[in-house]
Amino acid sequence: MGILLSIDLGTEGARIGAFTEDGTPLGTAHRPYSTHHPRPGWAEQDPRDWWAAITAATRELLGSDPCRAAGQVIAIAASTTASTVAVVDSAGTPLRPAILWMDARGAAESERTAQLSRQHPILEWSGGSDAAEWLLPKAMWLKKHDPDAYRSAARIVEAVDYITFRLTGRWVGSQMNAVCKYNYDALAGRFPAELYAALGMEDLVGKLPDEIVEVGGVAGTLIESAAADLGIADKAIVAVGGIDAHVSLLACGGKVDGLVSVVSGTSSAIVTEVDEPTTSNEVWGPYPDALNHGKWLVEGGQVTSGSVLKWTGESIMGVRREDLPALIDQATAVDPGAHGLRALDYFMGNRTPHREARLRGAVIGLTLGTTKAELYRAMVEAVACGTRSVIDSFERSGVPCTRLVFSGGIERNSLWQQVTIDVLGRPAELVIGENLTLRACAVIAATAAGIVPSLGAGSQLFAPRVRMLEPDPKRIAVYEQTFGEYQRLTEALRPIMCDAADNGGPGPDVGTRGPFRVVR
């Protein structure tokens, strides 16, 4: 008997999970860390905070009675937000803050990739361009605006690659992140050197991981320094993980045809796999062999979802987190056809289907009589409309969406759940009491350790508990009108938002803060 250790490096903190070899959960532990927003549309974190959170949470969890009784850690897998980009020297020491996944400073660089889609067919696998969030546009931004950090960097890598290095001492990249976030050609097994050269980024290949390994492969064994930090006695196998939301497909269990995993937390990531590639400029992908061999992964999502609700309730209204259930109850009682508010959820841009980093949030219809409950409900409805926009774009692209599985922070907000399925007009499964990324990492660790023969076999063995969510037939027609107005409002405000983003604020300059050279 032994322990499969799962690491989920999220936006707000690190969560660690422990499972037995048959998928029985032994417990979780969590440690938070901070995000800094030095300019509108920017978001940064300190990679050293990631490791401190991981080690503290792991020690706490492994010290619990269930884990002490379960034996030694036999395998570890980590998944992280993406693209969260770390810039480090040859020893793995950060040279500047990591650029968080939601950071939109690479918008102009993203547009440059779109101009090369005809010359470089590999861009078809990302819908014709790279997103502003991805590693390549962020690296391009660094080279132009922070050239000293770029030049000094031995590695510019995804957060999951940084964690793998801290665990193994080896620069092993996840094939999932490489394919989905910096245009790696999984079919040919090579970096797109021609595309990089066309963008003036020929030297980037030398800063990326030395080896790209598929999800569930072996990255190495736990090195002594990491074992000491984590409080692990024996050497454990370290598996290659991937993107937190994307690997969730491994933890849904059940029927996989038409399965769409909707992971809704700070953001919402919506992912599926198809047998044949589709072509669309609304979705991201299809990515070949990003997760399972012979499958094409399709990705969509909302840059901000749960973070919009947190901003509304906690930051703007000043409601304490422990008092949020009362606000949710009050908002649940509001008639969706009578409050008169319409809102947009693009607080940090839009990932899909508009693929526009310059879109921003908005609320119209406010009066002096507008209540907190009405405003909160309107923001929930905006987030739900954003989710429907993604699902609709999938179906326009020929992607089947016959089984929806919800997980993440949405489980703690009953209003968010109900409004989403009412706006969608279809049922969905809700994962009960589980962090799906942690469960998926257990599948990945079990595969690397040889406990299960494949990711697919582990997925069925480690299936979670779910319950069905059913839409309210009386609300479907109301929300059909709400969704139409959401779409019209987006188109009406889009030119104004883009102009404001293009003309607002000073250009970037480089300064210092503490041990980092940072851009502010």
C-alpha positions as CSV (number, residue, x, y, z in Angstrom):
1,M,0.0,0.0,0.0
2,G,1.2,3.5,-0.8
3,I,0.3,7.1,-1.5
4,L,-0.3,8.8,-4.8
5,L,0.5,12.5,-4.2
6,S,-1.3,15.2,-6.3
7,I,-0.3,18.8,-6.7
8,D,-2.7,21.4,-8.0
9,L,-1.0,24.8,-8.4
10,G,-4.0,27.1,-8.8
11,T,-4.5,30.8,-9.1
12,E,-5.0,31.5,-5.5
13,G,-2.9,28.8,-3.9
14,A,-1.5,25.3,-3.9
15,R,-3.7,22.4,-3.0
16,I,-2.2,19.0,-2.3
17,G,-4.2,15.7,-2.4
18,A,-3.3,12.1,-1.3
19,F,-4.9,9.0,-2.7
20,T,-4.5,5.3,-2.2
21,E,-3.6,3.1,-5.2
22,D,-7.2,2.4,-5.9
23,G,-8.3,6.0,-5.9
24,T,-9.6,6.4,-2.4
25,P,-9.0,10.0,-1.2
26,L,-6.9,10.4,2.0
27,G,-7.3,14.1,2.4
28,T,-6.2,17.5,1.1
29,A,-4.3,20.5,2.3
30,H,-4.1,24.1,1.0
31,R,-1.8,27.1,1.2
32,P,-2.5,30.4,-0.4
33,Y,-0.2,32.9,-2.1
34,S,-0.6,36.4,-3.5
35,T,-1.2,37.7,-7.0
36,H,0.0,41.2,-7.9
37,H,-1.6,43.4,-10.6
38,P,0.9,46.2,-11.3
39,R,-1.1,47.5,-14.2
40,P,-4.6,46.9,-15.7
41,G,-4.6,43.6,-17.5
42,W,-1.4,42.4,-15.8
43,A,-1.0,39.7,-13.2
44,E,2.1,38.3,-11.6
45,Q,3.2,35.8,-8.9
46,D,6.5,34.8,-7.2
47,P,7.5,31.2,-8.1
48,R,9.2,30.9,-4.7
49,D,5.7,31.4,-3.1
50,W,4.5,28.4,-5.1
51,W,7.2,26.1,-3.7
52,A,6.7,27.4,-0.2
53,A,3.0,26.7,-0.4
54,I,3.5,23.2,-1.9
55,T,6.0,22.1,0.7
56,A,3.9,23.5,3.7
57,A,0.7,21.9,2.4
58,T,2.4,18.6,1.7
59,R,4.0,18.4,5.1
60,E,0.6,19.1,6.7
61,L,-1.2,16.5,4.7
62,L,1.4,13.7,5.0
63,G,1.4,14.3,8.8
64,S,-2.3,13.4,9.0
65,D,-3.4,10.1,10.5
66,P,-4.8,8.7,7.2
67,C,-1.6,9.4,5.3
68,R,0.6,8.0,8.1
69,A,-1.4,4.8,8.0
70,A,-1.3,4.5,4.2
71,G,2.5,4.2,3.9
72,Q,5.1,5.9,1.7
73,V,4.5,8.2,-1.3
74,I,5.2,6.1,-4.4
75,A,4.4,8.6,-7.1
76,I,3.8,12.3,-7.5
77,A,2.0,14.3,-10.3
78,A,1.5,18.0,-10.6
79,S,-0.7,20.2,-12.8
80,T,-0.8,23.9,-12.8
81,T,-2.4,27.0,-14.4
82,A,-1.3,27.7,-17.9
83,S,0.2,29.6,-19.4
84,T,1.8,30.9,-16.2
85,V,5.3,31.6,-17.3
86,A,8.4,31.5,-15.1
87,V,11.7,33.2,-16.0
88,V,14.6,31.6,-14.2
89,D,18.4,31.2,-14.3
90,S,20.3,27.9,-14.8
91,A,19.7,26.9,-11.1
92,G,16.0,27.5,-11.4
93,T,16.1,30.8,-9.4
94,P,13.4,33.3,-10.6
95,L,14.8,36.4,-12.3
96,R,11.5,38.3,-12.1
97,P,7.9,37.6,-11.1
98,A,6.1,34.9,-13.1
99,I,3.6,36.2,-15.6
100,L,0.3,34.7,-14.6
101,W,-2.0,32.9,-17.1
102,M,-4.6,35.7,-17.1
103,D,-2.1,38.4,-17.9
104,A,-3.0,40.1,-21.2
105,R,0.1,42.2,-21.8
106,G,1.0,40.0,-24.9
107,A,-2.0,41.1,-26.9
108,A,0.0,42.9,-29.6
109,E,2.4,39.9,-29.8
110,S,-0.7,37.6,-30.2
111,E,-1.8,39.6,-33.2
112,R,1.6,39.1,-34.8
113,T,1.2,35.4,-34.6
114,A,-2.2,35.7,-36.4
115,Q,-0.5,37.5,-39.3
116,L,1.6,34.3,-39.9
117,S,-1.2,31.7,-40.0
118,R,-1.0,31.2,-43.7
119,Q,2.8,30.7,-43.8
120,H,2.8,28.4,-40.8
121,P,0.1,25.8,-40.8
122,I,0.9,24.7,-37.3
123,L,-1.1,27.7,-36.2
124,E,-4.2,26.0,-37.5
125,W,-4.0,23.8,-34.4
126,S,-4.6,27.0,-32.3
127,G,-7.4,28.4,-34.4
128,G,-5.1,30.6,-36.5
129,S,-3.1,32.4,-33.8
130,D,-1.7,32.2,-30.3
131,A,-3.7,33.8,-27.4
132,A,-2.2,36.7,-25.5
133,E,-2.1,34.4,-22.5
134,W,0.3,31.9,-24.0
135,L,4.0,31.4,-23.5
136,L,5.1,32.5,-26.9
137,P,3.5,35.9,-26.9
138,K,4.6,36.5,-23.3
139,A,8.2,35.5,-24.2
140,M,8.0,37.9,-27.2
141,W,6.8,40.7,-24.9
142,L,9.7,40.0,-22.5
143,K,12.2,40.1,-25.2
144,K,11.0,43.5,-26.3
145,H,10.1,45.2,-23.0
146,D,12.4,43.5,-20.5
147,P,15.4,42.5,-22.6
148,D,17.8,42.1,-19.7
149,A,15.6,39.5,-18.0
150,Y,15.0,37.7,-21.3
151,R,18.7,37.6,-22.2
152,S,19.7,36.5,-18.7
153,A,17.1,33.7,-18.6
154,A,18.4,30.2,-18.9
155,R,14.8,29.0,-19.0
156,I,11.4,30.5,-19.9
157,V,8.9,27.7,-19.0
158,E,5.4,26.8,-17.9
159,A,4.7,26.7,-14.2
160,V,4.3,22.9,-14.4
161,D,7.8,22.6,-15.9
162,Y,9.2,24.7,-13.1
163,I,7.5,22.4,-10.5
164,T,8.8,19.3,-12.3
165,F,12.3,20.8,-12.2
166,R,12.0,21.5,-8.5
167,L,11.0,17.9,-7.9
168,T,13.5,16.1,-10.2
169,G,16.3,18.6,-11.1
170,R,15.5,18.0,-14.8
171,W,13.9,20.3,-17.3
172,V,11.2,18.0,-18.6
173,G,8.3,19.7,-20.3
174,S,4.7,18.5,-20.5
175,Q,3.6,17.6,-24.0
176,M,0.2,19.0,-23.1
177,N,1.5,22.4,-22.3
178,A,4.0,22.4,-25.1
179,V,1.3,21.5,-27.7
180,C,-1.4,23.8,-26.3
181,K,0.7,26.8,-25.2
182,Y,3.8,27.1,-27.3
183,N,3.0,25.4,-30.6
184,Y,5.0,22.2,-30.2
185,D,4.4,19.8,-33.0
186,A,3.5,16.5,-31.2
187,L,3.1,14.6,-34.5
188,A,6.6,15.4,-35.7
189,G,8.1,15.6,-32.2
190,R,9.7,19.0,-32.7
191,F,9.5,22.7,-31.8
192,P,8.2,25.0,-34.5
193,A,11.6,26.6,-35.2
194,E,10.4,28.2,-38.4
195,L,7.6,30.0,-36.7
196,Y,9.8,31.1,-33.9
197,A,12.4,32.5,-36.4
198,A,9.7,34.4,-38.3
199,L,8.8,36.1,-35.0
200,G,12.4,36.9,-34.1
201,M,12.4,34.3,-31.4
202,E,15.0,31.8,-32.7
203,D,16.7,31.7,-29.3
204,L,13.6,30.7,-27.4
205,V,14.1,26.9,-28.1
206,G,17.2,26.9,-26.0
207,K,15.3,28.4,-23.1
208,L,12.4,25.8,-23.2
209,P,12.6,22.4,-21.5
210,D,15.2,20.0,-22.8
211,E,12.8,17.1,-23.3
212,I,9.1,16.9,-24.0
213,V,7.2,14.0,-22.4
214,E,3.6,13.0,-22.7
215,V,1.2,13.2,-19.8
216,G,1.6,10.2,-17.6
217,G,5.1,9.6,-18.6
218,V,8.0,9.5,-16.1
219,A,9.9,12.8,-15.6
220,G,12.4,11.3,-13.1
221,T,12.6,10.5,-9.4
222,L,12.3,12.8,-6.5
223,I,15.6,14.4,-5.6
224,E,16.9,14.6,-2.1
225,S,16.5,18.4,-1.6
226,A,12.9,18.2,-2.7
227,A,12.2,15.2,-0.6
228,A,13.6,17.0,2.4
229,D,11.4,20.1,1.7
230,L,8.3,17.9,1.3
231,G,8.9,15.6,4.2
232,I,9.1,12.5,2.0
233,A,11.5,9.7,3.1
234,D,11.8,7.5,0.0
235,K,12.4,8.3,-3.6
236,A,9.2,8.6,-5.4
237,I,8.4,8.5,-9.1
238,V,7.6,11.9,-10.5
239,A,5.1,11.8,-13.4
240,V,4.6,14.4,-16.1
241,G,1.4,16.4,-15.5
242,G,-0.2,19.2,-17.4
243,I,-2.7,21.9,-17.4
244,D,-5.0,21.8,-14.4
245,A,-8.3,22.1,-16.2
246,H,-7.3,20.0,-19.2
247,V,-6.3,17.0,-17.3
248,S,-9.7,17.0,-15.6
249,L,-10.9,15.0,-18.5
250,L,-9.1,12.1,-16.9
251,A,-11.2,12.3,-13.7
252,C,-14.7,12.5,-15.1
253,G,-15.2,8.7,-15.5
254,G,-18.2,7.4,-17.4
255,K,-18.9,7.9,-21.1
256,V,-16.1,9.8,-22.9
257,D,-17.9,10.4,-26.3
258,G,-19.3,13.9,-26.2
259,L,-17.8,14.6,-22.7
260,V,-17.1,18.3,-22.0
261,S,-15.4,19.1,-18.7
262,V,-16.3,22.6,-17.4
263,V,-13.9,23.5,-14.6
264,S,-15.2,26.8,-13.1
265,G,-13.2,28.5,-10.4
266,T,-11.3,31.8,-10.7
267,S,-11.7,31.2,-14.4
268,S,-13.6,28.7,-16.4
269,A,-11.8,26.2,-18.6
270,I,-13.9,24.1,-21.0
271,V,-12.2,21.2,-22.6
272,T,-13.0,18.1,-24.6
273,E,-11.4,15.6,-27.0
274,V,-12.5,14.6,-30.5
275,D,-11.5,11.8,-32.8
276,E,-11.1,14.1,-35.9
277,P,-9.7,17.6,-36.1
278,T,-12.1,20.5,-36.5
279,T,-11.3,23.9,-38.0
280,S,-12.5,27.1,-36.3
281,N,-11.2,30.5,-35.4
282,E,-13.5,30.7,-32.3
283,V,-12.0,27.8,-30.3
284,W,-8.4,26.9,-29.3
285,G,-7.2,23.8,-30.9
286,P,-7.6,21.1,-32.1
287,Y,-4.3,20.0,-30.4
288,P,-3.0,16.5,-31.5
289,D,-1.9,14.0,-28.8
290,A,-2.1,16.7,-26.1
291,L,-3.6,14.2,-23.6
292,N,-4.5,10.9,-25.2
293,H,-2.9,9.4,-28.3
294,G,-5.0,9.7,-31.4
295,K,-7.3,12.3,-29.9
296,W,-7.5,16.0,-30.6
297,L,-8.1,18.3,-27.6
298,V,-10.3,21.3,-28.0
299,E,-10.1,24.2,-25.5
300,G,-12.3,27.1,-24.7
301,G,-13.0,29.2,-21.6
302,Q,-13.5,32.4,-19.7
303,V,-10.6,34.3,-18.4
304,T,-12.7,35.5,-15.5
305,S,-15.7,33.8,-14.0
306,G,-15.5,33.0,-10.3
307,S,-13.1,35.9,-9.9
308,V,-15.9,38.2,-11.2
309,L,-18.2,37.0,-8.5
310,K,-15.5,37.4,-5.9
311,W,-14.8,40.9,-7.1
312,T,-18.5,41.8,-7.0
313,G,-19.3,40.3,-3.6
314,E,-16.1,40.8,-1.6
315,S,-14.2,43.6,-3.2
316,I,-17.0,46.0,-4.3
317,M,-19.8,45.1,-1.9
318,G,-17.4,44.4,1.1
319,V,-19.2,41.1,2.0
320,R,-17.0,38.9,4.0
321,R,-16.4,35.4,2.5
322,E,-18.2,33.7,5.4
323,D,-21.3,36.0,4.8
324,L,-21.5,35.2,1.0
325,P,-24.1,32.4,1.4
326,A,-26.6,35.0,2.7
327,L,-25.9,37.2,-0.3
328,I,-26.3,34.2,-2.6
329,D,-29.6,33.4,-1.0
330,Q,-30.8,36.9,-1.5
331,A,-29.7,36.9,-5.1
332,T,-31.5,33.6,-5.7
333,A,-34.8,35.2,-4.7
334,V,-34.4,38.0,-7.3
335,D,-36.7,37.6,-10.4
336,P,-34.3,37.3,-13.4
337,G,-36.9,38.9,-15.6
338,A,-37.5,41.9,-13.5
339,H,-34.1,43.3,-12.2
340,G,-33.3,45.1,-15.5
341,L,-29.6,44.7,-15.3
342,R,-27.3,43.3,-18.0
343,A,-23.6,42.7,-17.4
344,L,-20.5,41.5,-19.3
345,D,-17.9,39.2,-17.7
346,Y,-14.8,40.1,-19.7
347,F,-12.8,41.6,-16.8
348,M,-9.4,40.4,-18.2
349,G,-10.4,40.0,-21.8
350,N,-12.1,37.1,-23.6
351,R,-10.6,33.8,-24.3
352,T,-13.3,32.3,-26.5
353,P,-15.2,32.8,-28.8
354,H,-14.1,36.4,-29.4
355,R,-10.4,35.8,-28.7
356,E,-10.0,39.4,-27.7
357,A,-7.7,40.4,-24.8
358,R,-9.0,44.0,-24.8
359,L,-12.6,43.3,-23.8
360,R,-13.6,44.4,-20.3
361,G,-16.4,44.0,-17.9
362,A,-19.5,46.2,-17.9
363,V,-22.9,46.7,-16.2
364,I,-25.9,48.6,-17.7
365,G,-29.3,49.3,-16.3
366,L,-28.2,50.6,-12.8
367,T,-30.6,52.8,-10.9
368,L,-30.5,54.3,-7.4
369,G,-32.8,51.5,-6.4
370,T,-30.5,48.7,-7.6
371,T,-29.8,46.3,-4.7
372,K,-26.7,44.2,-3.9
373,A,-28.6,41.1,-4.6
374,E,-29.7,42.3,-8.0
375,L,-26.2,43.3,-9.0
376,Y,-24.8,40.0,-7.8
377,R,-27.4,38.0,-9.7
378,A,-26.7,40.0,-12.8
379,M,-23.0,39.2,-12.6
380,V,-23.8,35.5,-12.1
381,E,-26.0,35.7,-15.2
382,A,-23.1,37.3,-17.2
383,V,-20.7,34.6,-16.2
384,A,-23.3,32.0,-17.2
385,C,-23.8,33.7,-20.6
386,G,-20.0,33.5,-21.1
387,T,-20.1,29.8,-20.5
388,R,-22.9,29.4,-23.0
389,S,-20.9,31.4,-25.6
390,V,-18.1,28.8,-25.3
391,I,-20.4,25.8,-25.6
392,D,-22.2,27.3,-28.6
393,S,-18.9,27.9,-30.3
394,F,-17.9,24.3,-29.7
395,E,-21.1,23.1,-31.4
396,R,-20.7,25.5,-34.3
397,S,-17.3,24.0,-34.8
398,G,-18.8,20.5,-35.0
399,V,-17.7,19.4,-31.5
400,P,-20.3,17.2,-29.8
401,C,-21.3,18.5,-26.3
402,T,-23.7,15.7,-25.1
403,R,-22.3,15.3,-21.6
404,L,-21.3,18.3,-19.5
405,V,-19.4,17.7,-16.2
406,F,-19.1,20.7,-13.9
407,S,-16.4,20.9,-11.2
408,G,-14.4,23.5,-9.2
409,G,-15.5,26.4,-7.2
410,I,-19.0,26.4,-8.8
411,E,-19.8,23.5,-6.4
412,R,-19.9,26.0,-3.5
413,N,-22.4,28.4,-5.2
414,S,-25.8,27.0,-5.9
415,L,-27.0,30.1,-7.7
416,W,-24.1,29.9,-10.1
417,Q,-24.9,26.3,-10.8
418,Q,-28.6,26.8,-11.5
419,V,-28.3,29.9,-13.5
420,T,-25.6,28.3,-15.7
421,I,-27.8,25.3,-16.6
422,D,-30.8,27.5,-17.1
423,V,-28.9,29.7,-19.5
424,L,-27.6,26.6,-21.3
425,G,-31.0,25.0,-21.3
426,R,-29.6,21.6,-20.7
427,P,-28.7,19.3,-17.7
428,A,-25.2,18.8,-16.4
429,E,-23.4,16.6,-13.9
430,L,-21.8,18.3,-10.8
431,V,-18.8,16.6,-9.2
432,I,-19.4,16.3,-5.5
433,G,-16.8,17.3,-2.9
434,E,-13.8,16.8,-5.2
435,N,-11.0,18.8,-6.7
436,L,-11.0,17.1,-10.2
437,T,-7.5,18.2,-10.9
438,L,-6.2,16.4,-7.8
439,R,-8.1,13.3,-8.8
440,A,-6.7,13.5,-12.4
441,C,-3.2,13.9,-11.0
442,A,-3.7,10.6,-9.1
443,V,-4.6,9.0,-12.4
444,I,-1.4,10.4,-13.9
445,A,0.7,9.3,-11.0
446,A,-0.8,5.8,-11.1
447,T,0.0,5.5,-14.8
448,A,3.6,6.6,-14.4
449,A,4.1,4.1,-11.5
450,G,2.6,1.3,-13.5
451,I,-0.4,0.8,-11.1
452,V,-2.8,1.2,-14.1
453,P,-1.9,0.3,-17.7
454,S,-3.0,3.6,-19.2
455,L,-4.6,6.9,-18.5
456,G,-7.9,5.7,-19.8
457,A,-7.9,2.7,-17.5
458,G,-7.1,4.9,-14.5
459,S,-9.8,7.3,-15.5
460,Q,-12.5,4.6,-15.1
461,L,-11.0,3.3,-11.9
462,F,-10.8,6.8,-10.3
463,A,-14.3,8.0,-11.4
464,P,-15.7,10.7,-9.0
465,R,-19.2,11.0,-7.4
466,V,-21.6,13.3,-9.3
467,R,-25.2,14.5,-9.0
468,M,-27.4,15.8,-11.8
469,L,-28.4,19.5,-12.3
470,E,-31.6,20.1,-14.1
471,P,-32.6,23.4,-15.7
472,D,-35.8,25.1,-14.7
473,P,-38.1,25.0,-17.8
474,K,-39.8,28.3,-16.7
475,R,-36.4,30.1,-16.8
476,I,-35.1,28.9,-20.2
477,A,-37.1,31.4,-22.2
478,V,-36.2,34.3,-19.9
479,Y,-32.6,33.5,-20.2
480,E,-32.8,33.1,-24.0
481,Q,-33.6,36.8,-24.1
482,T,-30.8,37.6,-21.5
483,F,-28.3,35.7,-23.6
484,G,-29.3,37.6,-26.8
485,E,-28.9,40.9,-25.0
486,Y,-25.5,39.8,-23.7
487,Q,-24.4,39.1,-27.3
488,R,-25.7,42.5,-28.5
489,L,-24.1,44.4,-25.7
490,T,-20.8,42.7,-26.4
491,E,-20.9,43.8,-30.0
492,A,-22.0,47.3,-29.1
493,L,-19.3,47.9,-26.5
494,R,-16.5,46.1,-28.2
495,P,-15.2,49.0,-30.3
496,I,-15.2,51.3,-27.3
497,M,-13.4,48.8,-25.1
498,C,-10.8,48.1,-27.7
499,D,-10.2,51.8,-28.2
500,A,-9.9,52.4,-24.5
501,A,-7.4,49.6,-24.1
502,D,-5.3,50.8,-27.0
503,N,-5.2,54.4,-25.8
504,G,-5.3,54.0,-22.0
505,G,-2.2,54.2,-19.7
506,P,1.5,54.7,-20.2
507,G,3.8,52.4,-22.0
508,P,5.7,49.8,-20.1
509,D,8.9,50.6,-18.4
510,V,11.3,48.5,-16.3
511,G,12.0,49.1,-12.7
512,T,13.1,47.2,-9.6
513,R,11.3,45.8,-6.6
514,G,13.1,43.7,-4.0
515,P,15.3,41.0,-5.5
516,F,13.4,41.0,-8.8
517,R,13.7,43.2,-11.8
518,V,10.1,43.8,-12.6
519,V,8.0,45.6,-15.1
520,R,5.5,48.1,-13.7
